[in-house]
Every structure is written in structure tokens, then in C-alpha cells.
Amino acid sequence: MNMHSATRPVKTTCPYCGVGCGVLATPTPQGGLTIAGDPDHPANFGRLCVKGQALGETLGLQGRLLSPQIAGRNVGWDQALQTVADRFADTIARHGPDSVAFYVSGQLLTEDYYVANKLMKGFVGSANIDTNSRLCMASSVAGHRRAFGSDTVPGLYEDLEQADCVVLVGSNLAWCHPVLYQRLAAARQARGTRVVVIDPRRTATCDIADLHLPISGAGDAAIFNLLLAELDRRGLIPADAPVDGLPEALRAARATSADGLGIPDPELQRFFDLWCDNPRVVTVYSQGVNQSDCGTDKVGAILNCHLATGRIGRPGMGPFSVTGQPNAMGGREVGGLANMLACHLDIENPAHRDAVGAFWKAPNMACEPGLKAVQMFDAVEQGKIKALWIICTNPAMSMPDADRVARAIRGCDFVVVSDIMARTDTTELADVLLPATGWGEKDGTVTNSERRISRQRRSLAPAGQARDDWRILAEVGRRMGWQQAFNWSHPAQVFAEYAALSGIAGKLGSDFDISDCAGIDPAEYEAMQPFSWPRAGARQGGRFFGDGIYHRPNGRAQMVAVTPQAAPVQDFRLNTGRVRDHWHSMTRTGLSPRLSRHLAEPYLEIHPDDAARLGLTAAGLAEVATPQGRAVLRVMISDRVGRGRPFAPMHWTGQVAPTGRVNALVPPVVDPISGQPASKSAPVTIRPFHVSWYGFAVAGRAMRPDCDYWATARLDGGHQAELAGVEPVTDWAGMAAALFGLNSEPIIVEDTRRGVARVAFVEDGRLQAALFVAPRPVALSRSHVTAAMSGGDAADILAGYPGAGRVDAGAIVCACAAVGVNTITQAIRSQHLVSVDQIAAALGAGANCGSCRPEIAALIAQITARA
């Protein structure tokens, strides 16, 4: 099939967060895709956030890995796959099955995940397969299994629209799950849903909050313990609640103090009233809860309140874990974690192991849990793991203690990396690189946060020699001697086998059962509509546990006694997370110019009092350090973060901002139950990073600056870079020529007394490159300068601002409509606009994905207050 000849939209699924939005991808004659939301998909009903809308801008071949490589040179697939099979087989023969490991990803499709899990656990004979989802939702998995007896999300997205009160804990829904945020905001407007946000930061999500509780970093467990005690005091816990452990949980709750939470008692009481007086309550939680060294207990404290009151599994009520990756849930279903088997079966349970082993006809069934992510890379560093296959993820950047992880990978005897990009922090460390298909080229299924299985359909031909991950894994399995077990030719066959195994799991008591799909053929697979599991006979997808029956042997839920940790005493605890328009390590979003317009470089957001105490200045640079590593970040002074609780986003890699690798700061401290790293509470030291000059550059080609601080981003027509250097520079023209790789004569404006210089390379009236430097952060209209790279007028480029009569749009606020802060400000003042909806009607800003609406509302409030 020639994918480019098709003109009908292909129904597929977005590859970003766990919302799992339906997408209509229509091939264009030029070989790309136009993107729209799928109005028929029950996750999003046609809505898309700006990242989803920009998918068509991320599909070019620039930077793609297009051929297998061994030791940096291109080879054929036969040589590459045989090398992988031989080296893994030899390592196993010499050192045993536990000397090899797979580290995989929540961005894999379920079919990819299933084949990797089967190969490692059933045929290699080790459970050393773990996933970057360990960094995302492992504490939820552990909390669910402990409380319910299974890793089951009880509710559905529609519960957000049916609840009378929604509590968001450690979840910046507006930026991290924008379409769910839109659904909640619409429900609030339509039916008055009350919203509570519990988060140390005042995030964009607080725009729709009736109550924001800026708790201390360790306060999640405490506040829900206090709520449990209040529920008991008000008589809201029925005597016949189908739970074990209630007395012990209540004793721990009553012993919990509100001291250290930082929440005034009236606000705490208001939270209790909202939760207690609204039986239809949903508690949504995400990484702020999970990414903790006591994340499983934080999850347990939330679950306790719902279990004790029976507010679970019925319309508009229940705990709800929202995942960060497109197929984190699918990975859980296939046993992608080192301590699980496929279809929610337990690797420690002999009956479960025997059932899976018999179904697979597995010769070497793993009989105990493997190494979790942090343990796995410890074992790599120690030389215990001698062959490592990394698939669709970038641990040299994303793991905690990332520098040490990178060193461990570099020192491993044999490293294979399957990826779509040729250069990442991790691919640079590999012995063998295998080109994988990316979004638009892949064909399979994913499961979103509400247990809904959807198809990702191929709409583009694979780039170069790229192959699907499941095909690569299966071929290695065949070359290692297991031909029949891995003899699939279509992803529908993989899915059908997986569905058949789920029927066996269902008979063993697993709630994951999609065995109605066991006979699916390629045509039915192609036509598959989104559905929520279970899907077997009369057990069709819906909510769980509303009947009070759980998956533990006695049918009752298990409450846990949670003892909250004491508040940290260090001066500064670094909170990490995401920004609005980027995702993970920007492998995909970094290719779209508009997704960098909002925030184009790594930064440290810090409270004004802390900044003053440390001597930090707005837009200056700060050095942030831990025993694990250091980063240099742009300073953003803001009271949105609390004192002692600075925030930094984790997206920037060594490829685009070598001093902005925030995960290099995070210590490898994990939750003892889930193994999930604590990524939001690293004790750090902060000091000003003094430089002699700052710079801003644009060019029509990629730049690799050579200075103490730099961060690059994609533009329409080129690239931009923020720069800074410690040592003075005397030859700015020479530096600019080296930075841009240009030999032509530049235009130079220089004031040596003030330390200001501006250098431009212009050819035939078109700007080729420009560099602006100053002793302080460079003040100019970046939107004006960057516009010149895509064909704008270069005549007044060295002025740094538009000439008379021309508009400076300012920093982008709305990425969907490319509307800047100055444009919005002018409209508010000149047209007397007083609401976000009026701005949307006048300018289009905030009318589409809605993620920028909180910033627009803040602008309106700020200007109105000044007036």
C-alpha cells in the first residue's frame, strides 16, 4: 500500500500523554499528515491539545535513524539482528539469564510490549525487563495491588463530568493532561462541579480551582490521613464497609498532625467539607503523588478514604490515577514491569507462572521478579548485567542520577538501542543502533488511563529501513532458536495471542480479560473501535468495585495504616515536572517550532524571597547542584512556587541544552515498595552562575555552541540559541562566524564601552544568521528576530525590535494561534476586554486547546488591577 496515495483520514491515537485522544491523520501529497481530533473517540470527542495538533510538524526525516548501525557504521538488518542474537545468546550461555536485561518504554505499542515481555520472561528466563513507566506510575500499581488485589483503575473519564467534587492531587492537569482539564472545566461551567487542587505550586490548573491547598512536599499522605479521621468523626464510614485494616488505618490517621502542612485550619476544614458533603467525589492523582520515596503510601492514604466510604466504582466517584505516557497502562497489562506477568498475573504466584509458561510453551520461565529500573542500572554499573537492550526511551537523560546512568551504559559490555532518532543522550552510548518506526508508521494498540484500548494505525510508510519494534524483537527471538514462539507476520496475530492469554488469566481471577478478541483477524483488527476492558462474555468494560467486591482472596479491600513522613529540613527541595507544550525528552515536540515558542529553554522557578536571599536576578542564571550532578538554569522569579520549593522542568537533553539536564540532579532514592524514584524532592544547593556576557542567536542551520551555557530550539526557517559565557570575548565577529559556520562578511554594530555587540549575516536581503550579546540578559523582541528567519524583513534586524508602525507580538502565550503577550495586552487595553472568552473571540487565543487560558486570565487580572 502506498500510504501517500490515500486521502481519507486514518483514525489513530495520539502518542503523548495517557489521555489517549483519538486523532484523524490525513496523508498529504507531500508525504506528511494533516491532523485533527477524532470527534467519535470517547476520550476526547474531537478535542486536541497543542502538542497533538502539532503532530504533523514532527514527522520529517531530519535527525531520524534510517539504517541499522554497528559501532557507528551502517550495516544491513541481517548483520545487525544476528549480532544482537549472537551476543545475547553468548552472554546468557556464559553468565546466565540474569546477565541480560531489557529497558523499555510506555511509548511502545502493546504488541511491542507483549513480544518483549514474552521473549525475556518466557524464553531468556529472566524477569530483567523494566520500563520507563517505573518512573511514572509504579506507585499507583503497587497501591492498587495492595488495596484491591489487582492493578485496576476503578473509574472512567466520564466520572469527572458526573462528580460534584473533583480533587486534583499532585496533578497539573491543565498542562500535563489538557484534554481531561478541558472536560473538567466544561463540567464545572455546566453543572458547578467544585474543584480542589492540592499541590505545592500554584499551577495553571488552579485557574478552575475553588480551593488550592499549597501543601508541603511530603503532605499528601498527611492531608488524606486527616481526612480519613474526619470521615470517621462525622460518621461517614459504614460499620459494614467491605474492608480489612480499618482500625489500624484509623489509628494512624488519628495520630497524624496538621503541623507542617502549611495550610490554615479554615482552609483545611473547607477541604473536609467539600469532600465529606459531596458523596460523588473523584480524587485524581498523578506524578506529584507517585514520584516519591513514599509514593505507595501516599496512594494508599487516598485509596483509604474512598474504600472506607464506599465512594468507588460508581458514577462520579472514585480514586483516579492518570498516567503520563500513551501506553503506560498497556505496559501494565502485558507485564512490562519487572515484578509482574502478562494480563495482571503475579510472577511470584506458582499457579500464574505455570499457566503463562504452559500457554507460551516457555522453555525457561522466569520464577522471580527482575530488577526494577534503578536497580537495573545499578547492576549495569556493577557489571552484573553484561548485555542491555534499550527500546524507545532515553535513560541517559531521564533516569535519576542521569550522569551515573550514562556512565554505566557506556561501561556495559554490549548495548543495543532501538530508537527513531540517530542522536540522543543514550544512542551515543550504544554498540548497535536499530531504526524503529515512529508514530504515524506504527500499527498496533494502546490503552489509556481509563482502561480504553484504541488502535494506533499506520498512516505513513516507514522511514528509511525502520521496522516495528515487535518485528525486531520477534526476529531476534527466532534467531535465538525459538522460531515457532515468535512466528507472527501481522500485529493482529500478536494481539490475538495476548487476548487468548487474558482468557486464561480471567479464569485465574484476573480482572483483565479481553478474550472476546482472541479470534480477531487482520480485517477485524483494522476495523477495531475503542473499547474499555474487560471484554469477555457478559463482563464488558465499565467501572470496578462499586459492588464492594475486590480481587483479594476474601473479596474485601485492604486498607493500610499510613504514617506520613516528617517534613524535610533542607533549605531547598527541587520539584521537577513538565512544561505545557513539550513532552519527555523532546524527541518529537522539539521538532515543532511552535511548541518551543512558549518556553524555549530550561529554567528554575523560584520564590522572590529565596531569589533575594541567594542574590538571583530575573532572567539571570543559577547553578543548581546535588552530590549527583549540576545544572545551570535560567532564573524565573515567581510566587507560584513556595519558599524553599523551587521547580525545574525535565525535558532538556544534552543535545539541546547540556547544562539543563535536570534529572542529573535527582538522587536515586526510591519508594521501597514500588521502586519508583523520588523525582520531586531532591535536596539542592543554589547559587548565582556569574557570566561576563549573555547572547541570543538565530541561524538558518543547526548550531552547536561552544560556551558555558547554551540552549537551542527549532524555529520556522532555522534555529535559535540562548547563550552565556564566563570568559570575556573580544572578537564577536569571529565568534559569530564559528558559531554559524559562515565565511561571508558580517554586519557589525558594537559598543565596546557598554559591552554590547550585534552581528548579522545577510545575503540578498535575507537574514542568514544573527548574534546579539550584552553584559546582562539580552533584551530584544525575540519574536521579531525569529520571524526574520522565516522570510521576514531583515532591514532593521540589528535594532532587535520592529521599526515604527510595526507590531511586536511579544512572547507567545497561545501556541495554537501564535498570539503573543503584547498582542493580548494591547487588545485588553484598547478593546476593554475583561474575560478569556472575549480574548478568544477577538484574537483566537484560548479558543482551541485551552491550555493557555489560565495565563490569559492572569494577564487580564494583572492589567485590570493596574487600571
Protein Blocks (a to p, Z undefined) as FASTA:
>chain_A
ZZklpmbdcddddfkbfnopacdddddfkopacddddfkbmklnopacfklmmmmmmmcf
ghpafbdceehiacdfklmmmmmmmmmmmmmmmnojklgccdddfkbcfklmmmmmmmmm
mmnopabbccfklmmmmmmmmmmmmmnopacdfbdfklmmmpmbdcdehiafklmmmmlm
mmmmmmmmmnopacddddfbacfklmmpcbdcdddfklmmmmmmmmmmmmmmnopacfkl
ccehklmmmmmmmmpcfehnlpafklmmmmmmmmmmmmbacddddfklmmccklmmmmmm
mmmmmmmnopghiahiacddddfbfklmmmmmnopafkbcehhiafklmklmmmmmmmno
pabbcfbdcddfklmmmmmmnomambdcdehiafklmpghklmmmmmmmmpmbdcdddfb
fbdfklmmpfbdcddddehjagcddddfkopacddddfbdcehjbccfklmmmmmmmmno
pamlmmcfbfklmmmmmmmmmmmmmmnopabdcklmmmpcfklmmmpccdddddehjlcc
ddehklopafbfnopacddddddddddfbfbacdddddfkbghjlmmmmmpmklmmmpmc
dcddddfklmmmnopaehiacddddfkbccdddddddfkbcehiacddfkbcfklomklm
mklmpccbdcfklopacfklcccdddddddfbdcddddfbdcddddfbdcddddehiacd
ddddfbdcfblmlmmmmmnopabdcdddddfknopacddddeehiafbdcdddfbdcddd
fklmmmmmnopafklmmnopacehiacebjafblmlopafklmmmmmmmnopabfklmmm
mnopoplnommmmmmmmmmmmmmmmZZ
